């Protein structure tokens, strides 16, 4: 076809409890209580609490995401030492300093999510692709040698850059593929991490 949508596999969590149960297993607390966020109270308190007002009134100006801004915000808002879990594809630039700064005070865990389709697009002739963050469109030929060379180089540089950022910040990290069961991967990771820290 002239235009085709190629969706990533993702994971279906029918009742929304898979991640919750994974956290319970990782913490060894099957009875851990969960409470919904009190959005109504947030709205009532927003005139008096600037952070809540900003949270409710915020409308994004751009479609893209910035890891650095999220890390800086976490550093400002978290007054006490804690665990910060960053879930991202880490396709961004110049977030290393913010990551190191946050990791100096907090226990930071980086979880990189990727999809195998990103590494090897279907060789289906010319494809029109849209970057959902920037909105830019490109026409690519996944079967061409030049595109394959560029894609391989991009993934190699990206892996090297993320490894370097995590190591310089002394950040624990986990890579999850969308084919994997994320809950199981998280349980294994945090169980192994707890054993290492004993």
PEBEL-V843303 format. One record per residue. N is the residue number from 1. RES is the residue in three letters. PHI is phi as a letter, one per 30 degrees, with the letter a starting at -180 (none if undefined). Layout:
N/RES/PHI
N/RES/PHI
This chain:
1/UNK/none
2/UNK/d
3/UNK/b
4/UNK/b
5/UNK/c
6/UNK/c
7/UNK/d
8/UNK/d
9/UNK/d
10/UNK/i
11/UNK/b
12/UNK/c
13/UNK/c
14/UNK/e
15/UNK/c
16/UNK/i
17/UNK/c
18/UNK/d
19/UNK/d
20/UNK/e
21/UNK/d
22/UNK/d
23/UNK/d
24/UNK/e
25/UNK/d
26/UNK/d
27/UNK/d
28/UNK/i
29/UNK/b
30/UNK/d
31/UNK/c
32/UNK/e
33/UNK/d
34/UNK/b
35/UNK/b
36/UNK/d
37/UNK/d
38/UNK/d
39/UNK/e
40/UNK/d
41/UNK/d
42/UNK/e
43/UNK/d
44/UNK/d
45/UNK/d
46/UNK/e
47/UNK/d
48/UNK/c
49/UNK/b
50/UNK/e
51/UNK/d
52/UNK/d
53/UNK/d
54/UNK/d
55/UNK/d
56/UNK/d
57/UNK/d
58/UNK/d
59/UNK/b
60/UNK/d
61/UNK/d
62/UNK/b
63/UNK/d
64/UNK/d
65/UNK/c
66/UNK/b
67/UNK/d
68/UNK/e
69/UNK/d
70/UNK/d
71/UNK/d
72/UNK/d
73/UNK/d
74/UNK/e
75/UNK/d
76/UNK/d
77/UNK/d
78/UNK/d
79/UNK/d
80/UNK/c
81/UNK/e
82/UNK/a
83/UNK/c
84/UNK/c
85/UNK/c
86/UNK/c
87/UNK/c
88/UNK/a
89/UNK/d
90/UNK/h
91/UNK/d
92/UNK/a
93/UNK/b
94/UNK/h
95/UNK/c
96/UNK/d
97/UNK/d
98/UNK/d
99/UNK/d
100/UNK/d
101/UNK/d
102/UNK/d
103/UNK/d
104/UNK/d
105/UNK/c
106/UNK/b
107/UNK/d
108/UNK/c
109/UNK/b
110/UNK/c
111/UNK/c
112/UNK/c
113/UNK/c
114/UNK/b
115/UNK/b
116/UNK/d
117/UNK/d
118/UNK/d
119/UNK/d
120/UNK/b
121/UNK/d
122/UNK/d
123/UNK/d
124/UNK/c
125/UNK/i
126/UNK/d
127/UNK/b
128/UNK/c
129/UNK/c
130/UNK/b
131/UNK/d
132/UNK/d
133/UNK/d
134/UNK/c
135/UNK/i
136/UNK/d
137/UNK/c
138/UNK/b
139/UNK/c
140/UNK/b
141/UNK/c
142/UNK/d
143/UNK/d
144/UNK/d
145/UNK/d
146/UNK/d
147/UNK/d
148/UNK/d
149/UNK/d
150/UNK/d
151/UNK/d
152/UNK/d
153/UNK/d
154/UNK/d
155/UNK/d
156/UNK/d
157/UNK/d
158/UNK/d
159/UNK/d
160/UNK/d
161/UNK/d
162/UNK/d
163/UNK/e
164/UNK/d
165/UNK/d
166/UNK/d
167/UNK/d
168/UNK/d
169/UNK/c
170/UNK/h
171/UNK/c
172/UNK/d
173/UNK/b
174/UNK/b
175/UNK/c
176/UNK/b
177/UNK/c
178/UNK/d
179/UNK/d
180/UNK/d
181/UNK/d
182/UNK/d
183/UNK/d
184/UNK/d
185/UNK/d
186/UNK/d
187/UNK/d
188/UNK/d
189/UNK/d
190/UNK/d
191/UNK/d
192/UNK/d
193/UNK/d
194/UNK/d
195/UNK/d
196/UNK/d
197/UNK/d
198/UNK/d
